[in-house]
Amino acid sequence: MNYDLVVIGSGPGGYVAAIRASQLGMKVGVVEKAELGGVCLNWGCIPTKSLLKSAQVFEYLSHAQDYGINIEGKASPDFGAMVKRSREVAGGMSNGIKYLFKKNKIEVIEGTGKLTKDKKVEVTKNDGENVTVEAKHILLATGARSRELPNLPQDGEKIIGYRKALTLEKQPESMVVVGSGAIGSEFAYFYNSIGTKVTLVEYMDNIVPLEDTEVSKQLERSFKKAGIKVMTRSEVTSVDTSGDKVKVTIKTKKGEETVEAEIVLSAVGISPNIENIGLEEAGVEVEKGRIKVDEFYRTSVEGIYAIGDIVPGQALAHVASAEGIICVEKIAGMDVEPLNYGNIPGCTYTSPEVASVGMTEKAAKEAGYELKIGKFPYSASGKASAAGHKEGFVKLIFDAKYGELLGAHMIGANVTEMIAELVTARKLETTGHEIIKSVHPHPTMSEAVMEAAAAAYDEVIHI
């Protein structure tokens, strides 16, 4: 078992790195204890999007008359069937990774990998056998798990994490979601849309707190309109699971409040999987709970690398993939640029969707920029009106001096598909006027990007 590269973990960082390394002529082995594709494909990005699509279809059916369609009887969600479909979608994607590994002649070692002090990988295989794997280069891509708070311990029954939320046996009548980042907000939207009474608790001033304030406030309005109880500047201080329902004590700006629910979903972030992988034995440095790496993901030990949720930076699937490609291309001797972490898109797949890249208005002002800001509402978009999705807007932030696009912040239908245009614009150092003069097809929701740029320069036509 000798390789040019051994990757521990097959999530979107590990499997992408393995495939790129194979394309570059390396002999690659991947150590994986569970399903290929990691959390993202099996317990995160993909199955959640499947559930969200089911919720969206249900919402369409519930509002069919708005589109001139009569349906006899009443649409009702089949929670078990939704979960079954999401697992099938995830399974199909995981099988797709098997195919790609076979196509690229990547060997899979099924088991748990651990570094040794002599820079090898000791694998406890799933069948109990122990094997030692040697490689010129070792890449750690072990991902992360749901973070647990001391006052919100997960028991897997009444207090759950995101994995359990994907596979509950029955739909709960009520749920408290703690944390309103992408995971919390998406589950709050999903469960509320199919009839669960949802309370969303957020410690910060606004939900989706990393987003531009205007976007956060719009999503909060949309959530409240949909029936979600939103509690910001609030903190869960204790939970009582002794009865049939969970009693959640919440400290709010107005005092303490108790909310009862069948299920509490803890969505307060992630914890990197850096325990029991031999970091101490191999001498790999850790700083603030993450593995210390340079701009090409080299650790403190020569020949050992780390990417994804276990290193500093945004814990996102597409970030891990980009890091993996940069890492193995550098190993192969290619001339590569370090990743620009200021140009990473973020997406939240609620309804309305949220997507952003770059600086918020607050951050840009604090950085000392003089700004030109353009905002175009979906209510003025012909395509959004025709689609029946008039909630939302596109907001673009430019440096007034040079016209550089500093940030893009969107909320509305399809914005997660539109954000890549702005990522590319920032990568190419495109100016506001270049966006205005780039002809956008009509009617599309993407026209809102052109119109928002025009609004920043007082050239907007449709508002």
N, C-alpha and C positions, 0 to 999 in steps of 0.2 A: 504494500500500500504506500507507494511513493508517488507524490504529485508535485507539479509546479505550484499549484495553489489549492489549499483546502479552505473551504468556507464553512463556518459553523453558523447554521441558521439559513433557512430558505425563504424568508419573507421577501418583500419587494426590493430590499437592499441586497440580500444574499443571492437570490436566484438571478437577478439582473447582472450582478457582478460576475457570477459564475458563467453565464452565457457569453458576456462580453469577453471574459478571459479566454474562453474556449475559441471564440472567433479570432482572437489574437494569437492562437497557436499553443495555448497552454493546456497541459493535462490537468483536469480539474476534478476534485472530489468535493461533495457537499455532505456535511453531517446534519441530519435533521431527525428529531425524536418524534415529531408528529406529522401532520399533513404538509405536503409541499405547498408553498405559497405563504406559509406563516399566518400570523393573525390577520393581516390585511385581506388576503383572499378567502380565508376560512371563517374568521370570527370578527371581521371589521368592515373595511371599505365595501367589499362586494356584497355580502349578505345583507348589510344594512341598506344598501341602495336597492336591493331587491324588495325588501319590506317597504321602503319608502315609495317605490313604484306601485306596489299594491295599494298603498294608502292613496296615492294620487289617482289611480283608476277608480277606486271607491268614491273619492270626492267628485270625480267627473260624473259617475253614474248618479250620485246623489243630487247633482245639479244639471242633469240632462235636459230638463225643461228650459234652462237658461239658453241652451243651444238649439232649441226648437225640436227636441226629441222627446217623445212620450214613451215611458216604460211602464208596463203594467206591473202592479205590485211594488214592493219596496226592496231596494238593494240592501244586502246585509253582509258584513264582513265574516269570512270563515277564517278565523285566526289560525287554526291548525293547518289549513291549506296554504295560508300565506307563509307560515314558518317552513312548511315542507318545501314550497317553491324556493325559498331563500337558501335552504340547505342544498337543494339540487343545483341551483346556480353556482353556489360556492364549490360544490363537488366537481362540477364541470370545469370550472376555472383551475382547480387543483390538478385535475387530470390533464389540462392543457400544459401545465408546467412539466408534468411527467413526459409528455410528448416532446416539449422543447429540450428537456435534458437528454432524452434519447437521441434526438436529432443532432444535438451538439456534442454527443459522446461524453456527457458528464456523468460520473459515477455517484450514486447516492449511498451513503452509509447510514442506515437507520439506527439511531441511538443518540445518546447524550455525550457531547464532546467537552473535553476539559484540557486546558493547556498543562504541560509539564514543565519542570524547571530547565530541561534540556531542549526546549522549543519544539516539542512534538505534541500531537493531540492524542490523548487517551480517550477511546470511545467505549462507553458501556452500551452495547447494542441492545435493542429492544428484546432480543431473545435471551439476554443474560450474558452473552459472551463478551469478553473484553479484548479489544484490539488496539494496537498502536499505529497511528497514521503519521507518516513523515511527509513534509513538504518544504519547498524553498520559501514559500510565503504562506502565512496563515491570516485569514480575514475573519474577524469576529463580527457577526451580524445577528445577535441574539434577541434584538427587539425589546419589547416592554410588556408590562401587564397592568391591569387596573390598579390604581393607587388606592390605598386604604387609609382612612382617617381614624385616629384613636377613638373618637367619639361616634364613629360610624362603622363598626366592624362588620364585614360581610359574612353572613352565615349561609349564603347560597339559597335561602328559602324566602325569608322576608326582607332581608337587606342583600341586594344583589349588585353585581358588576355588569359590564356590557355584554360579556359572553352569555350569561344566564338570561339577560334581557332578549337575546336573539332566539332563545329556545324554550321559553316558558310553556308549560303544559297547557295552560288556559289563559285567556285574556283576563287581566285583573280589572275589577270594577273601578279601582282608584290607585293612583301611583304618585309618590313624591319623587321628583328628580332633583338631585342635589348636584349643582354645577351646570352652567349653561354655555360651556364651550361647544364645539361642534358635536361631540358625542351626546352630551346632555340635551342640547336643543333638538337634534335629529330624533332622538327617542321620544322626547316630549311631544314633538309634532306627530310622529307616527302613532303613538298610543292615543293621543287626543283625537286624531282624525278618525280612528275606528271606534271611538265611543268611551274610552277610559277617561275618568275624571283625573286630570293632571294638574299638579302643583309644581311649579319650577322655582327652585330656590337658588339665588346667586349672592355670593358674598360681596362682590364688587358693585359699583354704582349702576352698571348696565349689564344686560345679558350680552352674550358673545362679546366679552369685555375687551378683546384684542382688536375689535373692529372699530372703524370710525364711529364717533358718537351718533351721528345722524342715522347711520345704518342700524346701529343697536336700538335706537329709539323706534325706528320704523318696524323692525322685527318684533319688538315688544308690543307695539300697537296691533300688529297682525296677529300675534299669539293671543292677546287678550280678546280680540274680535272673534277668534276661533274658539274661545272658551277656556283657554289655559289660564290658570291663576299664576301670575308672575310676581315673585317676591324678591326684589333687589335689596342690596345693603342688608342682607339677612344671613343668619348663620345657624346651622343646626347645632344645638348644644347637647342634646341627649335624645336617645330613642328607647322606647319601651316595647319589647316584642313579646311580653308575657301573655297578652290577650289574643283574640282572633285577628285583630288588626294591629298595625304598628302605630304607636303614638309618637309623633315627632314633635319635639319641643324646639321652636324656632325663635331666636332672638332677632327682633326687627327694630327698625328705627323708632317704632311706637311702643315697644315693649315686647314681652314674650307672648307667643301664640302657639297653640297646640293644634296640629293637623293630624287626622287619622287617615290611614291608607292601607290597602292590602299589601302593597309592595313599596319599598324604598329602593330607588336606583341610585347608587353612588357613581357619579360621573365627574370626579374631581381631579382628573388628570391621570398620568401614568407613572409607573416606577420602572426604571431600566433594569433589564435582566443581566446584572453583572455579578451576581453571587454564584459561587460554586462552578465557575468556568476557568479556574486556575490562574486568575490574575496575580494573586499574591505569589504563587509558586514561580510563575514566569517573570515576576518583577515588573509587571505592567502598571504604570502610574494611573491613579484615579484622583480626580479633583471635583469636589462638590457633587459626588454621586454619579459622575460620568467619566468615561475613559478619556484621558488627555491625549489629543492627537494634534498633528500639524495640519497645514492646509491641504496635504495630500493623504491624510488619514493614517499616517505612520504613528505608531505608539512610541513609548519610551524604549521599547525593545525592538532592535533591528529585525525585520522579517515578520513582525506582527502588526496587523492593521485593524482598525475598527471603524464601523460606519453605522448610520441609522440612529435609532432611539437611544443607543448607549453612549453616544458622543454629544458634545454641546451642539446646539442648533435646533431648528424646528423639528418636532417629532411628527413628520409627515411621510407618507409612503413615497411620494415623488421626490422628496429630498433624499431619502435613503437610496433610491434608484440612481439619482444623479451622482451621489457620493460614491456609490459602488463603481460606476463607470469611470469616474475620474481616478479613483484609486487603482483599478487594474490597468487602465491606460498608462498611468505613471509607472507602474511596475513594469509594463512592457516597453518602457523607454520612449513613449510618445511625448510630444510637446503639448502639454495640457494646461488650461487655465484653471485656477482655483474657482470654486463655486461662489457666486455672488449671493450671499444670504439675504441681501436687501431686495432681491428681485425674485422672491419665492411667492407664488400664488397660494392663497388660502381659500378653501371652499367649504360652505356649510349647506347641506342638501335638504334644507327645510322647504316649506312652501309659505312665503316666497323664498327662493334661494338667495344665498349671500356669497359674494366672491370679491376678493381684494388683492392688491399687490402694492408694495411700496409704503410710503409714509402716510399716516393719517394727517388730517388737517392740524390737529393739536401738535403732533410730533414735528411737522414741517415748520410750524410757527416757533416752536421751542428751539429748533435748529437755526433760527434766524433768517429764514427765507422770506422774501416778499412774494406774496402769492397771487396767482390768478386762478380762481376756482369756477368751474362750470358744472352746472347740474341740469340734467334733463329728466323730467318725470315720465314714467311709463304711461301715465294718463294721457300724454300727448303723442304716444306712439300708436300709429295705425295698426301695426301687427299685434301689439299687446292688447288693444281694444278688441280686435277680431278674435283673438285667442281667449278673451274673457279674463285676462290677467293684467289689470291696470294698476295693481299695487307695485310701488317701488320706483327706483330711479337709478341713474348712472351719475356718479360724481367724479370729476377729474381735477387733480390739483397740479398746477404748473408753477415752475419758478418764473416769476415775472421778468427777471433780467435776461435769461437765456432761452426761455421757452421749454426747458426740460420737463418731462412728465415725472413728477415726484411721487404721485400715488394715484391709484384708481380704486374706487369703492362702489360696489354695485349691490343692489338688492332688487329681486324681481325674477320672473320666469326666465329660465335658460341662461342666467348670468354665469353659471359655472362653465358653460360652453363658450362664453364670450370673453372670459378673462385672459385667455392665452394671447389674444390680439394685443392687449396692453402690456403683457409680459414681454412679448416680442418687441413692441414699440420701445420699451425701456431698455431692453438689451441692445437695440440698434441706436439708442440715444435720439429717438425721434422727437421732433418738436410738436407743439400744439398745432401750428399751421399745417404741418405735414399730415397730421391726422385729419384736419378739416378738409384738406384737398385730396385725401384718399377717398375715392368714390365708394360708398357703401350701398349694397343692393337694397332696393325698396320692393315690397315692404318686408323689413326684418326688424327684429329687436336690436340687432347690432347697430342700426342707424343711430340709436341713442348714444353710442360712443362718439360718433362724428358730431352729433348735435350738442353733446356736453362739452366737447372741445370748442365748438363754435360759441357756445354760451360764455365760456371763459374769456373770449375775445370780443364779446358783444356783436357776434355775427350770426347768432342762432336764428333760424327761419321759423321753426314750428312752435315756439312759445313766445 
